[in-house]
């Protein structure tokens, strides 16, 4: 089981003025899916977005399920690996479902893990996301890239010291290419 807290600020907006400014709380479980050779990650997240620090109808609850290989593909033994994955995220706003009502995005991607030392790693994800038109936006694809430097503080506690998220929409609506910086902690128990 794990508990994760993560916060972000959009580089193009002032604090608390944009939906990219958020605090996310997640709880989940990850483990092998029997003898299938697959790993499953299942969890529930609460996205505290505009206005930060208040629980209101604009906040979002999300159920996610991710499947990946139980054993990542090692490129450099004990140092660098990749892992393809498939993820779904089903969301609902904390109001009456007026902006998001059990809509699901689908992610097809590749994760990499570069172990620098026993305590420090660089992790990346690149994925194509199908968005069915959440927030009254056009349905279509968004290319997303995440990179993070993670520091293991204790066996159970990891600090996601620096995280950069980039998204490039392939749809014609009000979305632009965006970059978000974040940091967070993951507690495994």
Secondary structure as the mmCIF struct_conf table of DSSP 4:
data_model
#
loop_
_struct_conf.conf_type_id
_struct_conf.id
_struct_conf.beg_label_comp_id
_struct_conf.beg_label_asym_id
_struct_conf.beg_label_seq_id
_struct_conf.end_label_comp_id
_struct_conf.end_label_asym_id
_struct_conf.end_label_seq_id
STRN STRN1 UNK A 2 UNK A 10
TURN_TY1_P TURN_TY1_P1 UNK A 11 UNK A 12
BEND BEND1 UNK A 13 UNK A 13
TURN_TY1_P TURN_TY1_P2 UNK A 15 UNK A 16
BEND BEND2 UNK A 17 UNK A 18
TURN_TY1_P TURN_TY1_P3 UNK A 19 UNK A 20
STRN STRN2 UNK A 22 UNK A 32
TURN_TY1_P TURN_TY1_P4 UNK A 34 UNK A 35
BEND BEND3 UNK A 36 UNK A 37
STRN STRN3 UNK A 38 UNK A 49
BEND BEND4 UNK A 50 UNK A 51
TURN_TY1_P TURN_TY1_P5 UNK A 52 UNK A 53
TURN_TY1_P TURN_TY1_P6 UNK A 57 UNK A 58
STRN STRN4 UNK A 60 UNK A 69
BEND BEND5 UNK A 70 UNK A 71
STRN STRN5 UNK A 73 UNK A 76
TURN_TY1_P TURN_TY1_P7 UNK A 77 UNK A 79
STRN STRN6 UNK A 80 UNK A 93
BEND BEND6 UNK A 94 UNK A 99
STRN STRN7 UNK A 101 UNK A 115
BEND BEND7 UNK A 116 UNK A 119
STRN STRN8 UNK A 120 UNK A 131
HELX_RH_3T_P HELX_RH_3T_P1 UNK A 134 UNK A 136
HELX_LH_PP_P HELX_LH_PP_P1 UNK A 137 UNK A 139
STRN STRN9 UNK A 140 UNK A 152
BEND BEND8 UNK A 153 UNK A 156
STRN STRN10 UNK A 157 UNK A 169
BEND BEND9 UNK A 171 UNK A 174
STRN STRN11 UNK A 178 UNK A 188
#
